[in-house]
Amino acid sequence: MNIAVIGTGYVGLVTGTCFAETGNTVTCVDIDEDKVNNLSSGKITIYEPGLEKIFQRNQKEGRLHFTTSLAEGIKNAKIIFLALPTPPDGDGYADLNFVLGVSLNIGKLLQKHEYKIIIDKSTVPVGTAGKVRNTILQSANEAGIENAEELFDVVSNPEFLREGVAVEDFMKPDRVVIGTSSERSKKLLGEIYAPFVRQGNPIIYMDEKSAELTKYAANAFLATKISFMNEIAQLCEKLGADVDMVRRGIGSDARIGKRFLFPGIGYGGSCFPKDVKALSKSAQQASYDFKILEAVMEVNENQKVHLLPKIKTYFNNDLKGKKFALWGLAFKPNTDDIREAPALRIIDELLCEGASVTAYDPEAMSNVKKIIGEKIIFAANQYEALDNADALIIATEWSEFRTPDFNKIKSLLKNHVIFDGRNLFELYQMEDGGFHYESVGRAVVSQLLK
């Protein structure tokens, strides 16, 4: 089937590439000429494990194309995915300018006897499918296109991709949610998604508004689990309990589940912060006080700087002139995404206190350089960042940080001090190694006690 994907960001590029992988002919459209030129020449523009291999294969086999022309991109497409940015506006609402702007242009390009399905793949507020439909119809009518309402349907098909495992999530989804009242759309979308659900995971059909709310509800619930566990971690520190033991105890309950219960320094990325805020704002518009979401956001913002009081206390509230090594800049491992990354908050706080920072991240350093320039030093590897530092701070749980050479760490650090925002190490390791070690929701290990 001929498919168009409008937008070549994280969601758009994964969506287009994965549909090409199952034999469809996919044309991806973007207004960024440099990005389109890079993609057309085989250079992938995001870091996502497993994506580059299938990207290059499908481009080589002629199933994956890129263009800056919307008219060219949708000309032969039966199905058009809108994978466009919906950033929060000044009030926290999702900004639909990109989505509605493209919808306006699609309306002008509708052709007689050529039915198309326009799909909201972006995360959008409840009611957006109706706005997209009205925008396309109004534009088509103004362009003099007869019987325009019969030429298209608008569907909500939210994505549930986790950065770092997005290809696996797309190719083997837990479920596919499709919001439409059109039987024609159901049939066509059932066909293109059939290869991805062969193991029996469901395609769930519902109305458009329910599909739109499903995406927000899923992300808000997962964010709530994270913030809840971070609150438990704070309580553990005050009561002398171990959050790892509590996590295992409750995670083995099938009603709760093991995932998203790891304490740390808060969630970040492109989805959770934006979607929780947008759902809260939607609730406000509906005159509903969504108290849980307000608490989730407050806890998360506080958690991002949870390590700072620990650091200040250790250094007697004087960080001026201190040098800190920072492992991890991305908001999570296996991505170069730094949007809402806790590491950036930590850096800002340390710099404001007069400290210096030398950071290392396997993928995200170039993105951080674009934002903060030369304010910090970027190391060539994780050990170079440690040289003569007063302490190590861990902000992202990359696999290569989990089993480091502890003797090498001790030889490079000025003080044998680690502040771990992701609980990577066992307490006995730190005690046996002679480190002062502070993490989240667990006891302090102090070399002074040895």
Summary of the structure (lengths in Angstrom):
residues: 450
radius of gyration: 24.2
end to end distance: 67.3
largest distance: 83.0
contacts: 1533
relative contact order: 0.08
helix: 45%
strand: 14%
